[in-house]
Each structure stands twice: as C-alpha cells, then as structure tokens.
C-alpha cells in the first residue's frame, strides 16, 4: 500500500497540504474497501461490523501517517516503510486473530 502511495507521491505532496479532508477521505475509503474485500474470504467474522471497523481504522492509520509524513518531512514516502510496518503490524495481527476466531488474542 505504501508503495502504491509512494508512486503518486508528487501528486499527494501537491494536493494533501491544501486538502479539506476530501482527498484523505477518498484514499481511506479506497484502502478500507480493499481490506474488506480481501478479508471476506477468511473466517466467520469477515464483513461483520467489528471487522469493517478494524478495516476503517487501519485505512485511516495509513492515510493519517501519509498525510503527516508529507506535512512534516521532505523525505521520500518510501522511506516511511519501517514506520508504516510498525504502525500497521498490530492492526493486521488483531484483525487476523479476530477473523480466524481467536478473539482472546485480538483483545
């Protein structure tokens, strides 16, 4: 995901600083829907309200980090990979545990 955003970094750097939230919302909704569709095939909880909430949280975390990275640094977005992986790892683990029915580990 970060690589996909990094491919459009010039456009994001031009548009995000003056964004009223519309572009960020569009990005987050697209990422969220990708998460939802990818996970529908797994476990009994795919598509549930809680699952959708986790997908929304993860999507907004990615967009929020991207917006902040662009606002606070001139470093290339692909250099944020380690920070992105750290941020995203706990969301992925919790979602996988939940979708596979191991809710005690997800909490």
C-alpha positions as CSV (number, residue, x, y, z in Angstrom):
1,X,0.0,0.0,0.0
2,X,2.8,2.4,0.9
3,X,4.5,1.6,-2.4
4,X,1.3,2.5,-4.2
5,X,1.0,5.8,-2.4
6,X,4.7,6.4,-3.0
7,X,4.2,6.0,-6.8
8,X,1.9,9.0,-6.6
9,X,3.9,11.0,-4.1
10,X,4.4,14.1,-6.2
11,X,0.6,14.4,-6.7
12,X,0.0,13.7,-3.0
13,X,2.6,16.3,-1.9
14,X,0.9,18.8,-4.2
15,X,-2.7,18.1,-3.1
16,X,-2.6,17.0,0.5
17,X,-1.4,20.2,2.2
18,X,-4.4,22.1,1.0
19,X,-6.8,19.2,1.2
20,X,-10.0,19.9,3.1
21,X,-10.2,16.2,4.0
22,X,-11.9,15.1,0.8
23,X,-8.9,13.5,-0.7
24,X,-7.8,11.9,2.6
25,X,-11.4,10.5,2.9
26,X,-11.3,9.2,-0.6
27,X,-8.0,7.5,-0.1
28,X,-9.1,6.0,3.2
29,X,-12.3,4.7,1.8
30,X,-10.5,3.0,-1.1
31,X,-8.0,1.3,1.2
32,X,-10.7,0.3,3.6
33,X,-12.8,-1.3,0.8
34,X,-9.7,-3.2,-0.4
35,X,-9.2,-4.6,3.2
36,X,-12.8,-5.6,3.5
37,X,-12.8,-7.3,0.1
38,X,-9.6,-9.1,0.8
39,X,-10.8,-10.4,4.2
40,X,-14.3,-11.5,3.2
41,X,-12.9,-14.9,2.2
42,X,-11.4,-15.6,5.7
43,X,-13.1,-16.7,8.9
44,X,-16.6,-16.4,10.1
45,X,-16.3,-12.7,11.0
46,X,-15.4,-11.3,7.6
47,X,-17.8,-8.5,6.8
48,X,-19.1,-8.0,10.3
49,X,-19.4,-4.6,11.8
50,X,-16.4,-5.1,14.0
51,X,-14.3,-6.3,11.0
52,X,-15.4,-3.2,9.0
53,X,-14.4,-1.0,11.9
54,X,-11.0,-2.6,12.0
55,X,-10.6,-2.1,8.3
56,X,-11.6,1.6,8.6
57,X,-9.1,2.0,11.5
58,X,-6.3,0.5,9.5
59,X,-7.1,2.6,6.4
60,X,-7.2,5.8,8.3
61,X,-4.0,5.0,10.1
62,X,-2.3,4.6,6.7
63,X,-3.7,7.8,5.4
64,X,-3.0,9.7,8.6
65,X,0.6,8.6,8.6
66,X,0.9,9.5,4.9
67,X,-0.5,13.0,5.5
68,X,1.7,13.6,8.5
69,X,4.8,12.3,6.7
70,X,4.2,14.6,3.8
71,X,3.4,17.6,6.1
72,X,6.4,17.1,8.4
73,X,9.2,15.9,6.1
74,X,10.6,16.2,2.6
75,X,11.9,12.7,2.8
76,X,10.5,10.2,0.2
77,X,7.4,8.4,1.3
78,X,9.0,5.0,0.6
79,X,11.5,5.8,3.5
80,X,8.5,5.6,5.8
81,X,8.2,1.8,5.3
82,X,9.6,0.8,8.7
83,X,7.4,3.3,10.5
84,X,4.4,2.1,8.4
85,X,5.1,-1.6,9.2
86,X,5.3,-0.9,12.9
87,X,2.1,1.0,12.9
88,X,0.3,-1.5,10.7
89,X,1.6,-4.7,12.3
90,X,-0.7,-4.6,15.4
91,X,-3.8,-3.9,13.3
92,X,-3.0,-6.8,10.9
93,X,-2.4,-9.2,13.8
94,X,-5.6,-8.2,15.7
95,X,-7.7,-8.4,12.5
96,X,-6.3,-11.8,11.6
97,X,-6.9,-13.1,15.1
98,X,-10.4,-11.9,15.0
99,X,-11.2,-13.2,11.6
100,X,-9.8,-16.6,12.4
101,X,-12.0,-16.7,15.5
102,X,-9.2,-16.3,18.1
103,X,-10.7,-13.3,19.7
104,X,-8.8,-13.6,23.0
105,X,-5.5,-12.8,21.4
106,X,-7.0,-9.9,19.5
107,X,-8.0,-8.0,22.6
